[in-house]
Amino acid sequence: MALRLTAFVSGNVQVAGYRSIVIDMANAFSLKGRVENRNDGRVKIIAEGEDEKIKWFEQAIDIKNASIFVSSIEKSYSPASGEFEEFGMLVTKDETDSTIDTIVSCLKELLAAVNNMNDNLGRKMDQMNENLSGKMDQMLGKQDCLLDEVRDVNLKLDRVTEMDIIELKSDMAEVKAALRAKGII
């Protein structure tokens, strides 16, 4: 049997995205009807569908999150009329203008948050660059020390090699002299 739920929802439910969520949930439950803002700050929901799905929907519209807070729901039931072809939102012209204003305000807040994030990211990148620059200077300093040590080792090796060559030349000269003295060469 098809049932009709008429609900008046109070709380922070206007200009918070509540109606869009209600539409998504109604479509998920294959319900038909409409949702609209009332001048008294409440949201009116008319939903028609199978009894069990209406009961699930009724629980699902009691939302409490960061931007939406349902404080109470006045409910009444009647047989479904079948007057709705789908589930939609009733919107007035003034409401469209205020919704656009709300969207613009939210976009400004989002832009400010993104700019703040970019500023923070820029500072962090500057700090990282400074740290990296300091580390690179340290590494270059160590590299210079290493190069100096290698040069010193090369100079010492050159001296040792030079001394060894001089000693070898001297030894060769003695060997030649001894061979000449014996008449071998």
PyRosetta script that sets phi, psi and omega in degrees:
from pyrosetta import init, pose_from_sequence

init()
pose = pose_from_sequence("MALRLTAFVSGNVQVAGYRSIVIDMANAFSLKGRVENRNDGRVKIIAEGEDEKIKWFEQAIDIKNASIFVSSIEKSYSPASGEFEEFGMLVTKDETDSTIDTIVSCLKELLAAVNNMNDNLGRKMDQMNENLSGKMDQMLGKQDCLLDEVRDVNLKLDRVTEMDIIELKSDMAEVKAALRAKGII")
pose.set_psi(1, 137.8)
pose.set_omega(1, 179.9)
pose.set_phi(2, -85.7)
pose.set_psi(2, 138.7)
pose.set_omega(2, -175.9)
pose.set_phi(3, -122.9)
pose.set_psi(3, 151.2)
pose.set_omega(3, 176.1)
pose.set_phi(4, -116.6)
pose.set_psi(4, 125.9)
pose.set_omega(4, 174.9)
pose.set_phi(5, -106.1)
pose.set_psi(5, 127.8)
pose.set_omega(5, 170.7)
pose.set_phi(6, -115.2)
pose.set_psi(6, 121.2)
pose.set_omega(6, -175.1)
pose.set_phi(7, -129.5)
pose.set_psi(7, 137.3)
pose.set_omega(7, 172.5)
pose.set_phi(8, -111.7)
pose.set_psi(8, 114.5)
pose.set_omega(8, -172.8)
pose.set_phi(9, -103.8)
pose.set_psi(9, 126.6)
pose.set_omega(9, 179.7)
pose.set_phi(10, -110.2)
pose.set_psi(10, 158.3)
pose.set_omega(10, 178.1)
pose.set_phi(11, 126.2)
pose.set_psi(11, -157.2)
pose.set_omega(11, 176.2)
pose.set_phi(12, -87.1)
pose.set_psi(12, 82.1)
pose.set_omega(12, -173.3)
pose.set_phi(13, -124.9)
pose.set_psi(13, -8.2)
pose.set_omega(13, 177.3)
pose.set_phi(14, -103.7)
pose.set_psi(14, 145.1)
pose.set_omega(14, -179.2)
pose.set_phi(15, 56.4)
pose.set_psi(15, 39.5)
pose.set_omega(15, -179.6)
pose.set_phi(16, -134.9)
pose.set_psi(16, 1.2)
pose.set_omega(16, -178.9)
pose.set_phi(17, 87.5)
pose.set_psi(17, 9.7)
pose.set_omega(17, -176.9)
pose.set_phi(18, -62.7)
pose.set_psi(18, -46.3)
pose.set_omega(18, -176.9)
pose.set_phi(19, -61.7)
pose.set_psi(19, -38.8)
pose.set_omega(19, 179.1)
pose.set_phi(20, -62.5)
pose.set_psi(20, -40.1)
pose.set_omega(20, 178.3)
pose.set_phi(21, -66.4)
pose.set_psi(21, -41.1)
pose.set_omega(21, 178.9)
pose.set_phi(22, -60.4)
pose.set_psi(22, -42.7)
pose.set_omega(22, 179.3)
pose.set_phi(23, -62.1)
pose.set_psi(23, -45.5)
pose.set_omega(23, 179.6)
pose.set_phi(24, -59.5)
pose.set_psi(24, -43.8)
pose.set_omega(24, -179.6)
pose.set_phi(25, -66.9)
pose.set_psi(25, -43.2)
pose.set_omega(25, 179.7)
pose.set_phi(26, -60.4)
pose.set_psi(26, -42.3)
pose.set_omega(26, 178.5)
pose.set_phi(27, -66.1)
pose.set_psi(27, -36.7)
pose.set_omega(27, 178.0)
pose.set_phi(28, -63.0)
pose.set_psi(28, -33.7)
pose.set_omega(28, 179.0)
pose.set_phi(29, -91.7)
pose.set_psi(29, 5.3)
pose.set_omega(29, -179.7)
pose.set_phi(30, 58.7)
pose.set_psi(30, 41.2)
pose.set_omega(30, 178.7)
pose.set_phi(31, -95.1)
pose.set_psi(31, 161.8)
pose.set_omega(31, 176.4)
pose.set_phi(32, -122.5)
pose.set_psi(32, 152.0)
pose.set_omega(32, 179.6)
pose.set_phi(33, 149.9)
pose.set_psi(33, -152.2)
pose.set_omega(33, 179.4)
pose.set_phi(34, -156.1)
pose.set_psi(34, 163.5)
pose.set_omega(34, 176.7)
pose.set_phi(35, -133.4)
pose.set_psi(35, 142.0)
pose.set_omega(35, -178.6)
pose.set_phi(36, -151.5)
pose.set_psi(36, 149.6)
pose.set_omega(36, 173.0)
pose.set_phi(37, -78.2)
pose.set_psi(37, 142.9)
pose.set_omega(37, 176.5)
pose.set_phi(38, -107.0)
pose.set_psi(38, 155.1)
pose.set_omega(38, 179.7)
pose.set_phi(39, -63.7)
pose.set_psi(39, -23.1)
pose.set_omega(39, -178.6)
pose.set_phi(40, -84.2)
pose.set_psi(40, 6.8)
pose.set_omega(40, 177.5)
pose.set_phi(41, 93.4)
pose.set_psi(41, -6.0)
pose.set_omega(41, 178.8)
pose.set_phi(42, -91.2)
pose.set_psi(42, 169.0)
pose.set_omega(42, 173.7)
pose.set_phi(43, -116.2)
pose.set_psi(43, 133.0)
pose.set_omega(43, 178.4)
pose.set_phi(44, -102.7)
pose.set_psi(44, 132.1)
pose.set_omega(44, 178.9)
pose.set_phi(45, -124.3)
pose.set_psi(45, 129.2)
pose.set_omega(45, 170.0)
pose.set_phi(46, -119.0)
pose.set_psi(46, 120.5)
pose.set_omega(46, -178.9)
pose.set_phi(47, -131.5)
pose.set_psi(47, 135.3)
pose.set_omega(47, 178.5)
pose.set_phi(48, -125.4)
pose.set_psi(48, 139.7)
pose.set_omega(48, 178.6)
pose.set_phi(49, 170.4)
pose.set_psi(49, -167.8)
pose.set_omega(49, -179.4)
pose.set_phi(50, -63.7)
pose.set_psi(50, 144.6)
pose.set_omega(50, -177.4)
pose.set_phi(51, -47.6)
pose.set_psi(51, -52.2)
pose.set_omega(51, -174.4)
pose.set_phi(52, -63.4)
pose.set_psi(52, -42.6)
pose.set_omega(52, -179.9)
pose.set_phi(53, -66.8)
pose.set_psi(53, -35.7)
pose.set_omega(53, 176.6)
pose.set_phi(54, -63.0)
pose.set_psi(54, -41.8)
pose.set_omega(54, 179.5)
pose.set_phi(55, -63.5)
pose.set_psi(55, -42.7)
pose.set_omega(55, 177.7)
pose.set_phi(56, -64.0)
pose.set_psi(56, -44.0)
pose.set_omega(56, 179.6)
pose.set_phi(57, -60.6)
pose.set_psi(57, -42.8)
pose.set_omega(57, -179.5)
pose.set_phi(58, -58.6)
pose.set_psi(58, -38.6)
pose.set_omega(58, 177.2)
pose.set_phi(59, -73.6)
pose.set_psi(59, -36.7)
pose.set_omega(59, -175.5)
pose.set_phi(60, -69.7)
pose.set_psi(60, -26.6)
pose.set_omega(60, -177.8)
pose.set_phi(61, -80.7)
pose.set_psi(61, -5.0)
pose.set_omega(61, 177.4)
pose.set_phi(62, -86.3)
pose.set_psi(62, 78.7)
pose.set_omega(62, -171.2)
pose.set_phi(63, -97.9)
pose.set_psi(63, 138.2)
pose.set_omega(63, 173.4)
pose.set_phi(64, -139.4)
pose.set_psi(64, 107.2)
pose.set_omega(64, 177.2)
pose.set_phi(65, -143.9)
pose.set_psi(65, -162.5)
pose.set_omega(65, -174.4)
pose.set_phi(66, -63.4)
pose.set_psi(66, -34.5)
pose.set_omega(66, -176.7)
pose.set_phi(67, -112.0)
pose.set_psi(67, -17.6)
pose.set_omega(67, -177.8)
pose.set_phi(68, -120.7)
pose.set_psi(68, 133.3)
pose.set_omega(68, 176.1)
pose.set_phi(69, -140.3)
pose.set_psi(69, 107.7)
pose.set_omega(69, 177.6)
pose.set_phi(70, -84.3)
pose.set_psi(70, 118.9)
pose.set_omega(70, 180.0)
pose.set_phi(71, -93.0)
pose.set_psi(71, -30.9)
pose.set_omega(71, 177.1)
pose.set_phi(72, -160.2)
pose.set_psi(72, 156.5)
pose.set_omega(72, 177.5)
pose.set_phi(73, -134.4)
pose.set_psi(73, 118.3)
pose.set_omega(73, 173.6)
pose.set_phi(74, -91.5)
pose.set_psi(74, 124.2)
pose.set_omega(74, -173.6)
pose.set_phi(75, -122.4)
pose.set_psi(75, 144.4)
pose.set_omega(75, 169.7)
pose.set_phi(76, -142.2)
pose.set_psi(76, 153.6)
pose.set_omega(76, -176.2)
pose.set_phi(77, -124.9)
pose.set_psi(77, 149.4)
pose.set_omega(77, 175.2)
pose.set_phi(78, -156.5)
pose.set_psi(78, 169.6)
pose.set_omega(78, 176.3)
pose.set_phi(79, -66.3)
pose.set_psi(79, 146.6)
pose.set_omega(79, 179.3)
pose.set_phi(80, -64.6)
pose.set_psi(80, 141.0)
pose.set_omega(80, -179.4)
pose.set_phi(81, -92.9)
pose.set_psi(81, -22.9)
pose.set_omega(81, -178.7)
pose.set_phi(82, 77.3)
pose.set_psi(82, 13.3)
pose.set_omega(82, -176.5)
pose.set_phi(83, -77.0)
pose.set_psi(83, -13.8)
pose.set_omega(83, -176.2)
pose.set_phi(84, -103.3)
pose.set_psi(84, 139.6)
pose.set_omega(84, 177.6)
pose.set_phi(85, -94.7)
pose.set_psi(85, -21.8)
pose.set_omega(85, -178.9)
pose.set_phi(86, -156.2)
pose.set_psi(86, -177.6)
pose.set_omega(86, 176.6)
pose.set_phi(87, -105.8)
pose.set_psi(87, 124.3)
pose.set_omega(87, -177.3)
pose.set_phi(88, -142.5)
pose.set_psi(88, -176.1)
pose.set_omega(88, -176.7)
pose.set_phi(89, -116.2)
pose.set_psi(89, 133.0)
pose.set_omega(89, 174.2)
pose.set_phi(90, -92.8)
pose.set_psi(90, 121.7)
pose.set_omega(90, -174.9)
pose.set_phi(91, -128.0)
pose.set_psi(91, 134.9)
pose.set_omega(91, 176.2)
pose.set_phi(92, -94.9)
pose.set_psi(92, 163.6)
pose.set_omega(92, -178.9)
pose.set_phi(93, -61.7)
pose.set_psi(93, -46.4)
pose.set_omega(93, 179.4)
pose.set_phi(94, -59.2)
pose.set_psi(94, -38.5)
pose.set_omega(94, -179.2)
pose.set_phi(95, -65.8)
pose.set_psi(95, -38.0)
pose.set_omega(95, 177.7)
pose.set_phi(96, -61.5)
pose.set_psi(96, -43.4)
pose.set_omega(96, 178.8)
pose.set_phi(97, -62.2)
pose.set_psi(97, -43.1)
pose.set_omega(97, -179.5)
pose.set_phi(98, -69.8)
pose.set_psi(98, -32.9)
pose.set_omega(98, 177.2)
pose.set_phi(99, -64.8)
pose.set_psi(99, -42.1)
pose.set_omega(99, 177.4)
pose.set_phi(100, -62.4)
pose.set_psi(100, -43.2)
pose.set_omega(100, 177.4)
pose.set_phi(101, -59.9)
pose.set_psi(101, -42.2)
pose.set_omega(101, 178.8)
pose.set_phi(102, -63.7)
pose.set_psi(102, -42.4)
pose.set_omega(102, 178.9)
pose.set_phi(103, -62.1)
pose.set_psi(103, -44.4)
pose.set_omega(103, 179.3)
pose.set_phi(104, -61.2)
pose.set_psi(104, -43.7)
pose.set_omega(104, 178.6)
pose.set_phi(105, -61.2)
pose.set_psi(105, -44.9)
pose.set_omega(105, 178.9)
pose.set_phi(106, -63.6)
pose.set_psi(106, -40.5)
pose.set_omega(106, 178.5)
pose.set_phi(107, -64.6)
pose.set_psi(107, -38.1)
pose.set_omega(107, 176.8)
pose.set_phi(108, -63.2)
pose.set_psi(108, -43.3)
pose.set_omega(108, 177.6)
pose.set_phi(109, -62.3)
pose.set_psi(109, -41.8)
pose.set_omega(109, 179.1)
pose.set_phi(110, -63.9)
pose.set_psi(110, -43.1)
pose.set_omega(110, 178.7)
pose.set_phi(111, -62.5)
pose.set_psi(111, -43.2)
pose.set_omega(111, 178.1)
pose.set_phi(112, -62.4)
pose.set_psi(112, -41.0)
pose.set_omega(112, 179.0)
pose.set_phi(113, -65.2)
pose.set_psi(113, -41.3)
pose.set_omega(113, 178.5)
pose.set_phi(114, -65.2)
pose.set_psi(114, -42.9)
pose.set_omega(114, 178.2)
pose.set_phi(115, -62.4)
pose.set_psi(115, -41.4)
pose.set_omega(115, 177.6)
pose.set_phi(116, -62.2)
pose.set_psi(116, -42.3)
pose.set_omega(116, 178.4)
pose.set_phi(117, -62.8)
pose.set_psi(117, -42.1)
pose.set_omega(117, 178.7)
pose.set_phi(118, -63.3)
pose.set_psi(118, -41.2)
pose.set_omega(118, 177.9)
pose.set_phi(119, -61.5)
pose.set_psi(119, -46.3)
pose.set_omega(119, 178.9)
pose.set_phi(120, -61.6)
pose.set_psi(120, -42.7)
pose.set_omega(120, 179.4)
pose.set_phi(121, -64.0)
pose.set_psi(121, -40.6)
pose.set_omega(121, 178.0)
pose.set_phi(122, -61.5)
pose.set_psi(122, -43.9)
pose.set_omega(122, 178.3)
pose.set_phi(123, -62.8)
pose.set_psi(123, -43.1)
pose.set_omega(123, 179.6)
pose.set_phi(124, -62.3)
pose.set_psi(124, -41.8)
pose.set_omega(124, 179.8)
pose.set_phi(125, -66.0)
pose.set_psi(125, -38.9)
pose.set_omega(125, 176.7)
pose.set_phi(126, -61.5)
pose.set_psi(126, -43.8)
pose.set_omega(126, 178.2)
pose.set_phi(127, -61.9)
pose.set_psi(127, -42.2)
pose.set_omega(127, 179.5)
pose.set_phi(128, -64.1)
pose.set_psi(128, -40.9)
pose.set_omega(128, 178.7)
pose.set_phi(129, -63.1)
pose.set_psi(129, -41.9)
pose.set_omega(129, 178.5)
pose.set_phi(130, -63.1)
pose.set_psi(130, -45.4)
pose.set_omega(130, 178.9)
pose.set_phi(131, -62.2)
pose.set_psi(131, -44.4)
pose.set_omega(131, -180.0)
pose.set_phi(132, -64.2)
pose.set_psi(132, -41.1)
pose.set_omega(132, 179.0)
pose.set_phi(133, -62.3)
pose.set_psi(133, -43.8)
pose.set_omega(133, 177.7)
pose.set_phi(134, -61.7)
pose.set_psi(134, -43.1)
pose.set_omega(134, 179.2)
pose.set_phi(135, -64.6)
pose.set_psi(135, -40.3)
pose.set_omega(135, 179.7)
pose.set_phi(136, -65.7)
pose.set_psi(136, -40.2)
pose.set_omega(136, 177.0)
pose.set_phi(137, -60.7)
pose.set_psi(137, -42.8)
pose.set_omega(137, 177.9)
pose.set_phi(138, -61.6)
pose.set_psi(138, -44.0)
pose.set_omega(138, -179.8)
pose.set_phi(139, -64.2)
pose.set_psi(139, -41.0)
pose.set_omega(139, 178.7)
pose.set_phi(140, -64.9)
pose.set_psi(140, -38.2)
pose.set_omega(140, 176.6)
pose.set_phi(141, -62.0)
pose.set_psi(141, -44.1)
pose.set_omega(141, 178.4)
pose.set_phi(142, -65.8)
pose.set_psi(142, -37.4)
pose.set_omega(142, 178.3)
pose.set_phi(143, -63.7)
pose.set_psi(143, -41.9)
pose.set_omega(143, 178.0)
pose.set_phi(144, -61.4)
pose.set_psi(144, -43.2)
pose.set_omega(144, 177.6)
pose.set_phi(145, -61.1)
pose.set_psi(145, -43.9)
pose.set_omega(145, 179.9)
pose.set_phi(146, -62.4)
pose.set_psi(146, -42.7)
pose.set_omega(146, 178.3)
pose.set_phi(147, -62.7)
pose.set_psi(147, -40.7)
pose.set_omega(147, 177.6)
pose.set_phi(148, -61.6)
pose.set_psi(148, -43.3)
pose.set_omega(148, 179.1)
pose.set_phi(149, -62.9)
pose.set_psi(149, -42.1)
pose.set_omega(149, 179.1)
pose.set_phi(150, -63.2)
pose.set_psi(150, -41.6)
pose.set_omega(150, 177.7)
pose.set_phi(151, -61.2)
pose.set_psi(151, -44.8)
pose.set_omega(151, 178.5)
pose.set_phi(152, -60.1)
pose.set_psi(152, -44.5)
pose.set_omega(152, 179.8)
pose.set_phi(153, -62.9)
pose.set_psi(153, -41.6)
pose.set_omega(153, 178.9)
pose.set_phi(154, -62.8)
pose.set_psi(154, -42.2)
pose.set_omega(154, 178.7)
pose.set_phi(155, -62.5)
pose.set_psi(155, -44.9)
pose.set_omega(155, 179.3)
pose.set_phi(156, -63.1)
pose.set_psi(156, -42.5)
pose.set_omega(156, 179.0)
pose.set_phi(157, -63.4)
pose.set_psi(157, -40.6)
pose.set_omega(157, 177.3)
pose.set_phi(158, -61.0)
pose.set_psi(158, -44.1)
pose.set_omega(158, -179.8)
pose.set_phi(159, -63.3)
pose.set_psi(159, -45.6)
pose.set_omega(159, -179.9)
pose.set_phi(160, -62.5)
pose.set_psi(160, -45.2)
pose.set_omega(160, 179.7)
pose.set_phi(161, -61.7)
pose.set_psi(161, -42.9)
pose.set_omega(161, 179.3)
pose.set_phi(162, -61.8)
pose.set_psi(162, -43.4)
pose.set_omega(162, 178.7)
pose.set_phi(163, -64.3)
pose.set_psi(163, -42.0)
pose.set_omega(163, 178.9)
pose.set_phi(164, -62.8)
pose.set_psi(164, -40.9)
pose.set_omega(164, 179.6)
pose.set_phi(165, -64.7)
pose.set_psi(165, -44.2)
pose.set_omega(165, 179.1)
pose.set_phi(166, -60.7)
pose.set_psi(166, -44.4)
pose.set_omega(166, -179.9)
pose.set_phi(167, -63.4)
pose.set_psi(167, -41.5)
pose.set_omega(167, 178.7)
pose.set_phi(168, -64.0)
pose.set_psi(168, -40.2)
pose.set_omega(168, 178.7)
pose.set_phi(169, -63.4)
pose.set_psi(169, -41.1)
pose.set_omega(169, -180.0)
pose.set_phi(170, -64.6)
pose.set_psi(170, -46.0)
pose.set_omega(170, 179.2)
pose.set_phi(171, -61.8)
pose.set_psi(171, -41.1)
pose.set_omega(171, 179.5)
pose.set_phi(172, -63.3)
pose.set_psi(172, -40.2)
pose.set_omega(172, 179.7)
pose.set_phi(173, -63.2)
pose.set_psi(173, -41.3)
pose.set_omega(173, 178.6)
pose.set_phi(174, -64.4)
pose.set_psi(174, -42.5)
pose.set_omega(174, -179.6)
pose.set_phi(175, -63.2)
pose.set_psi(175, -43.1)
pose.set_omega(175, 179.7)
pose.set_phi(176, -63.6)
pose.set_psi(176, -42.9)
pose.set_omega(176, -179.5)
pose.set_phi(177, -62.3)
pose.set_psi(177, -42.6)
pose.set_omega(177, -179.3)
pose.set_phi(178, -66.2)
pose.set_psi(178, -41.2)
pose.set_omega(178, 179.4)
pose.set_phi(179, -66.0)
pose.set_psi(179, -37.0)
pose.set_omega(179, 177.9)
pose.set_phi(180, -67.3)
pose.set_psi(180, -41.3)
pose.set_omega(180, -178.6)
pose.set_phi(181, -63.5)
pose.set_psi(181, -31.8)
pose.set_omega(181, -179.5)
pose.set_phi(182, -87.6)
pose.set_psi(182, -5.8)
pose.set_omega(182, 178.6)
pose.set_phi(183, 79.4)
pose.set_psi(183, 18.0)
pose.set_omega(183, -179.8)
pose.set_phi(184, -78.9)
pose.set_psi(184, -33.0)
pose.set_omega(184, 178.1)
pose.set_phi(185, -125.3)
pose.dump_pdb("model.pdb")
